[in-house]
């Protein structure tokens, strides 16, 4: 269901969105950057396995300062090949930021003082396969875990040539499935003690290789790499973690991404877009919350609560709330890696809630997949029939399978119903994600001068006081985890002096430690509030020099930005 080039010239309220092939995405990115050269630059982080560019756009007001001197927010999408909705949301976010600068106060304020790094599509090879063929895969086109592309068992294919890979239902008295009595299109699990009915096996559409006429095994995936199991944090090999890759960052896509992160220390927060389920996930995947510093857990929870308020998606701890079993944990995840390594705050957003679209509410997506009432299936079918005009479910039809004989093929067209939202839902979801981005990006630390006071002590002697404050929510070190790791340099203050000006007291270059924001003030008791001004630092100097000489104060913080203030030594006593 690829669409046309992203509509740069339309208003958001009339925007018609779709899903974009690599060529369309590349063209859209370059066009929108070309139309906003004062706000956006584009670069390739590197090449994919098949040689495609990984396009990243840097968005900021370059007139207010270079990108690397501003606090930063990271956005990516489409880590998994079949989750193309993430790239559309990222592309829409880019478009929204650029076209609303100087029109939307929040956008203008954020682009003036901070920077966004947006990587719309990581799985560029896999997404192209997903969008241009009936097939699908997890992340990369690199054969894995071995190079043998033809494996014994059922190989998923579009055997009837209709452009979709659906479900085969095969009659068998020992099958585990049956048709619903309320709607024969719906397949329900056979009751544990049920006999004497008409039952079926359900299998993905495809051919069987080395079929022995008795068994119906599913072949091992040809392209089994999962980028979101390939990051270094608690990486585990294939025997423990399916899709892990040969070693941490074995894939050029994940390696290019991590290299960028290590060379851009100004990032403090992130969103990574996946599908589906309509939920927001936070670290860790492998550890309980007791291993998260209390301050960080409180910040995650407050940010998660705000995400729920804006999007309607519940926020879960992956470890505590989003595992199929107590024994199963996910190794090598992106969100775990960037929090544990850099101390970033952020979330994995599982976009699109098909259940909510069908008026099925209050369900945990993992538990629902395992078991749900028949009424939910009927609601979903009603949504297909009435809400989607029958577009996302294929009626069962007879097919003479070359190996299995008479079977039926049909079921959900999962690409743009289960895995990704039908295009008519995209604008509403994109707008919610933009609001979430603006909310979370506003929490970044950022420095400003509270006071700069210059007093003449005598004709060539001057006292200078500078008070610097962190006006952001997060501290200049971002998180306690970053502080534990010594991941962020302290705030540094320097004077840029002409040769004939001398520092008599104070230091020309000095570290002043980190500066708190508001995140350490989340706890309070009724009628017993504390809000200390620990978001400020004072620096003093005594300078000797001629009146009228210009002096530059430079304040640098990797996560909170760089400040410049130029003043002139006064001619007379006073400020």
N, C-alpha and C positions, 0 to 999 in steps of 0.2 A: 504493500500500500504506500509506496513512496509518493511524495507530493512534489509540487513545483518549488522553485527557489523561494526562500523565506521572504514574505511580503514586507519589504522595508518601508514602503510608502503608504501603509495603511494605519489607521488608528487602532489602538489596542482593543477598543470595544467592538470593532468590526473584524478583528483579525481571524482569519481562517488558517488553522494550523494543521500540519500533517507530519509525516515521517520522511526523512531525507537520506538519500543515498550519499555515498562519499563525495561524488562530484557535486551534488546539489548543496551539501553541507559546506564543502570547500568554497564553492562559488559564493554562497550566502555570507560566510565569514569574511572573505576578502572584500566583498562589496560593502558590507556594513562598516568595516574598518576604514575603507577608502572614503566613505561618506562622513566619517567622524575622526579625522586624523588628529585633532587636538585632544581627543579623549581615549583613543584606542590604538594599540599596536598589536600586530600578529606575528607569531613565530612558530617554527616547528620544534617540538621538544626532541624529536628523533624520528626514526623510521620503524614501522611495524615489521612483523615477520615477513609479510608479503611486499614490503617496501612503500607503504603508504605513510604520509606525513601525519604526525600527531599534532594537530593545530591547537595552539594555546593563544588566547587573547588577553592582553593586559589592559585594564580599564581604569583610568584615573584622569583627573584634570592635570595635564602636564604643565600648564601655566602656573599651578600652585606648588609645583615641586616635582622632582623625579620620582618614579614609582618606588625605587629601592629605598627612599627616605620616608616612606609612609607606612603606617600599619596596614597589614594585608589580610584578605579573606580569600579562601580557596574554594572553588566550585568545580566538581567534575561530574560526568555522567557516562552511562553506557559502558560500565566496566564489563558487564556481561553482554554477549552479542545480541541476545534476544530481548534486551531491555532498552530498546531504542527510545522509549519515552524520555529517558534521562537526558539524552542529547537534545531533544526538542525543548525540554524545560530549560536546560542550560542556554540554548540558543535564544529562547524567548527572554530569559533574564538579561542576557547581553543586549538584546534589542531594546528592552525596557529601560535599562540604565542609560544607554546612549541617547535614546529619543526623548527621555524625560529630564535630562540635565537642563537646568535653568527653568524648568516647568514644575517639577516636583521638589519641594524643599528638602525632603529626606534624601532623595537621590543626589541633589546638588551638594548638600552638606557632606555626604559620604564620599563623593568623587573628589571634592576639594581637599579633604583631609586624609583619605585612605585610598587603597588600591584593591581591585578585584583581579584575581587570576582565574580564568575560566577555561577549562579543558572539556569541551562538550562531548567528546567521544574518545574513549580509550581503546575499546575493541573495534578498531576501524576495519580490520579484515573480517572478523566474525559478523559484525553488523551488516557489512556489504553482502555477505552470504545470506544472512537472514532476510534482507530486504529485496534481494534480486533472484532468489530461488525459493522453492517450496520448503527448503530445509532450515535447520537451526543447529546451533552448537553453543557451547558454554562461553568461550572467550576467544581463542586463537585458532588459526588454521594450521598450526603446527601439529602434525600427528603425534599423539601422546596417549598413553605412556610408551607405546612402541610405534615404529614406522610402518607397520603392516596395516594398510588401509582396508583390507578385506578380512573381516573377522567372522568366525563361525557364529551362526544364529540369525536372529531377525535383524536385518539392516533396514532402518527407517527410510522409506522412499515414497514418493507420490506415484503409486502403482497404477492408478486409474487416470492419471494425466489431467486432473482438473485444477492443478495449481495449488492444492492444499494437501498437507499431510494430516490426516484425521485419525479415526479409530476404526479398527476392524472388530466386528463382533462375530463370533464363531460358535454355533450351537454345539453344546456338549452337555450330556446329562450330569457331568461332574463339574461343570463350570461354576464359578463363584459369583456370577452376576445374573440378574433377571430384569425384565422390563417392569417398570412401575405400572400398577393397575390404574393409576390416576392419569398417566400420560406415557404411552408406550415408547416414546422417544427417550425417556429418562431411564438410565440404568441404575439399579440399586443393588447393594450387596445382598446376597442370599442369606436368609436367617441361619443361625448356626445349627438348628435342628430341622431345617426345611427339606422336604423331599417331594417327589412326584410333580415337579413343575418343569417349565421350559427354562433352561439355563444356558449361560454363554461364558466363553472366555473373551476377555477384552485385551487387545494388543494394539500397539501403534501400527499404522499403515506401513507395509513394506514387504520385502522379499526375504525368504529364508535361504541362507547359504549352508550347503552341506546338510540339507534337511533329510532326516531319516524316517519321516512319516509318523513318528511317535511323539517327539518332544518339540516344544516351541520355546526354546531359550531366546532371551534378548541378547544380541551381540554387544560386546563392550564398545563404548563410544570410540570413534576414530579420533575425534578432536577433544580430548578430555582435560585440557588445561583450564584451570579456573584462576583468573588473575587475582581474585580476592581470596586466594589461599596461597599466594606466591610472595607476599610481603614478609619481611624478616621476623616480625614479632612472633615468638613461639612457633616458628615454622616447623612443620612436621612432614616427614617423607610420605610418599604415596601409600605405603602400607598402613599409615595412621590417618592421613588426611587426603582424601580423594581430590585430585586436581591440583595438588601442591606444586607441581613442576619439578624439574630435576634438582634444583637447589634454590634458595631464596633469591629472588630477582633474576631468575634464569631467563625471563622473557624480556625482549627489548622494550616492550611497552611499559612494564612496571619499573624497569631499571631507569628509563628516561624520566619517568615521573619522579622517582625518588631522588635522582640527581638534581632535578630542579628544586625540590624541597630543601635539599641540603645547601644549595647555593642562594636561597632566598630566606634568610632568617627572620624576615619581617612578618611572616604568617603566624596568626594566633588562633584562627578559627576556620571551620570548614563545613561544607555540606557535600555529600556524595550521593548521587541519585541512582537508585535501583528500582526494580519492580518485583513483585507487586504485593498488595495487602493493605495499603493505607495505614502504615505504622511508621514510627520514628524510633530508631535504635541507637543506643549509646554503648560505649565501651564499658566493661570488657566483654569479650566473647569467651575467654578462657579462665577468668578469675572472678571471684565474688566481690561484691561491693565493699567488703571489709578491707580489701587491699587498695581501695581508692582513698586518697587523702580526704578527710572530712570536708574541707573547704571546697575541693574539686567536686565532690559528690553533691554538695549543696548547689553549686553553680550548674552542674549538669541537670539537676532536678528543676531548678528555676527556668533554665533555658528550655528544658523539655516541656514544662508546663506552658510556657509561652508558645512553643511550637504547636501544642495541642489546641490552645485557644485560637490560633490563627488558621490552622489547617483542618482541625477536627480529627487528626490522627492521634491515637494514643502513643505515648512514649514508653518504651520498654528498655530495661536492661537486657542485653542479648544473653548474658550468662543466666540470669535469674528467670527471665520471662519468655525467651524465644529460642528454646531448644526442643527438638522433637523427643528427646529422652534425657534423663539425668546423666547417662553415660556419654552422650554425644556433645562435644564442644568443637568450635570452629577455630582452626589454627591459621595463622598467616593472613589475618584480615587487615585491610587498609586502615580502618578507624582505630583499631587497637594499636597499630604501628605508630600512627602520627600522634596519638595521645601519649603513649608510653615513651616515645623517643623525643618528641618536640614539646609535649605538653599542650597540644592544641585542644581546644574545646570544639566539639562538633558532633554531627549525627549522620547516620546512614538513613536516608529517607526511602522507604519502600512505597513508591508512588502507586496510585490507582487502587481503588477498592471496588471491585466488581460486585461484591456482596451488598455494599451500601447502595450501589446503583439499582440493585434489584430489591431494595427495601428490606434487606436482611441485616439487622444491626445487633450490636452487643456480642459479636462472635470473635474469639481469638482465631486468627487465620490458620495457625498450625493445627490447633485442635479441631477446627471445622473441617480441614482437609481429611483428618483421620476419621471423623464421624460427625454426621449432621442429620437432622430430621428430613423426611421426604418432602415436607412442605417447603423447605428451602430450595430443593431442586425444582419444584413446581413454580416457585417465585422466579427463579432464574429463567425458566422456559418462558414465563410470561414476559419477563424483561426482553428476551430475544424477540418474541412475537410482536409485542406492542411497542416497546421502547426502541427496539433496533430493527423493526420491520423484517424480522427473520434473517438478518444479515450475518449473524455470528454463530448460527447453528446450522449444520448441514443435515437435512433429513436423511435417515438411513435408506440406503439403496442397495439392491442386490448387485453382486459383482462375482464373476467367475475368476477366482484367484488361480494363477497358473500352478500353484503347489497345493493349496488348501481346498480347491474346489469352490463350491457355492458358499459365499460368505456375504456379509453386509458391511458397507463402509459409510460412516457418517460421524456425527458428534460435533463438538465445539471446534470452531475455527480459532484456536487458542492464541494465535499471534496478536490479534487485535481485539481480543475480548478478555482473555485471562491474563496474558503476559503484559499487554499494553492497552491503554484506554482506546476505545474507538475515537477517531479524530474529533467528533462533536463534543467530547468531554475535555479536550485539551486546554482550551482557553481558560476555563474556570480553574482547572488545576494549576496551570502556569501562573495565573494571577495570585493564587494562594502562596505558591512557592516564592514568588517575588516578594510578597509581604513578609514571609518568613526570613528571606535573605536580608531585607532591609532592617528587620528587627534585630537579628543576630549580629549583623555587621556593625550596627550602632553600638555594640558592646565592646568593640576593640579599644584597647588603651590608646590614648593620644595625648601628647604633651602640648602645653601652651605656657606662655609667660603670664604669671599672675601679676608680678610687679618687677619693674626694673627702675631702680632709683640711683641717681648719680649726684653726689654732693661734693662741692669744692671745699676742701679743708683749708688749703691756702692756694696761692697762685698756681702752682704746678703739682699739687697733691690732691688726689681725689679718692673718695670712698664710693665703691660701687656695690649695691645690693641687688641680687637677682633672685626672685622667688619663682620656681618652676612648679607647675602642678600637672598632675595627670587628670584630665577631664573625662576620661573614659570609665567604663564600668570595671573592666578587667585591669589587674595590676600590670606594671611594665614587664613583669616576668611571666605573665599569662596565667600560670597555674602552679600549684604546689608541686605537681609532678615535674614541671620544667625546672622549678627551683631545686628539687632533689637531684635532678640530673645535671645541674649547672649548665642548662641548655641555652640560657640567655645572658648576654653580657649586661653588666650594670649600666645605669645611665651615666654618661660622660659629659662633662662640661668643660669647654675650652674657650680661651680668649684668643682672638686673632689680632695680634698687635703689630704696629709699625716698629721699625728698629729703634726709634727714639722714645718709646714708651716702656716703662719698667714696672714689674710687679714687686711691690715692697712687702705686701702681706697677702696671704692666700696663695694658691697654686694656679699657674696658667692652664694646666691640664689636670683635671681631677675627676675621680669616680665618686659619685654621690649615693651609690647604692640603688636599690630598686624603690619604686614609688607605688604605693597602693592606689587602687581605684575605689569603687564602691562595693566590690564583690565580697569584701571582708566585713561588710556591715549588714549582711542579710538577716542575722539573728538579732532579735530585740524582744524585750518583755514589755507588757502593758505598763505604760506610764514610767518606763525606765529605759530610755533610749540613749544610745551613745553613737555619736558620729564624729569622731576625732578628725582633725585635718592632717591625717597621715598621708594624704594625697599630695602633699607639698614638700619641697626641699628648698632651703635657703643657701645661697652661696654668696660669699663676701670677698672683696679684694680692696686693697689700697694700691693705687696706681700713681706713678709719677710720669708726667708728660705735659706737653704744651696744650693750652686751651684750644679748642677747635679741631683737635685730632679725632678722626673717626675710629671707633673700636667695634669689633664684631663679637658677640657672644654666640657660641654654637653649642647646642645641646643635642646629644645623640643617644638614641635608644633603639636597638634593633627592632623591637616589637612596637614601640610607641611613636616612632618617627624622629625626624630631625628638625630642630628649630634654629632660626637665625634671627638675631636682633642687633641692629646697628645703632649706636648712639655716639654723640659727640661730646668730648670733654668740655664742660661749660666754661664760659669766660669769667663768671663771677660766682660767689658762693650761692648755694641753693640747689634745688632739684632741677 
